[in-house]
Structures are given as structure tokens and as C-alpha cells.
Amino acid sequence: MATTATITLSSDIMSGFGGITNTMTLREAGTTTDIKETTGYSRRKLAADSKVDLITMANTRVDTTATTTAAKVFIKNIGYNGTIDKTVGVKVFINAVEIGVLYGGDWLMMPAGTTADAEDIEVQPDNDNAVVLEYAMFFQ
């Protein structure tokens, strides 16, 4: 069975924009073969403002001979103890490059590589207030 992701965008700040919905099937790099591996769905509590590895890419390599691989990463800031604090941000990094900040309730889905030189996905809260991230990675 295939793994799919769907996003629906609607807005009242763009006149004439009727919204869009897009779905994609997560596939191996350059093929029509469905991605078959996952890290599983996880949660991680962060309670310090230091950078930590969220996903260690070396632990996700199934085919160590592949030079091109595909992965999709989902991360969501779900707040803490049922409270979504829009002022608490968590920075997301790959290879020390900041991808963006997920404030309470924000999420991202992005491609990532899992080849031998792939860098870990790191996160760093803005402060030492507790926050929980939900995350999963699907990969070949």
C-alpha cells in the first residue's frame, strides 16, 4: 500500500483564490516505486534551548550502495500538555542551515536525502520552555 500526503490550502486574503488541494504518493528517487521504510511516528519533548538531533540520518540508510535516495520528513510543534503556545518556536536545521521555525501548531513536510553524506535533522527551541514535536520520516 502506498503512502500519500495531502495538503489543502484556502485563504481569505487573496481575492479570487478558490483554494487548492494536492496529493502526492511518496516514491523512491527517480522511480514510480513506493517508499517502503519509515522511522515510525514519534514524539520528542524538548526542555532546553540547545540544538539536538531529531533524526540521525545514518540510522535510516537501508541501501548503502545507492547514490540517490528519497525521503520525506514530517515535523509538527504540538506544544506541551495540551497547550499550543504560538510564541514558542523550534528551529529546524539540516547541516547547520536553518530551514525555518515551527511555532506552536506549525508543521512542515520536506524532502531529505539519506545517502552516506546526508546530514542529520536537528532542532533547537527558542527558549527552555517545554515543547513536544511529533515527527516521522518515510524513506527508501
Beta strands, then each sheet from edge to edge (+ up, - down):
strand 1: 4-9
strand 2: 20-25
strand 3: 37-38
strand 4: 42-46
strand 5: 52-55
strand 6: 71-77
strand 7: 89-94
strand 8: 97-103
strand 9: 107-112
strand 10: 121-125
strand 11: 131-139
sheet 1: 1+ 2-
sheet 2: 3+ 11- 4+
sheet 3: 3+ 11- 6+ 9-
sheet 4: 5+ 10- 7+ 8-
end
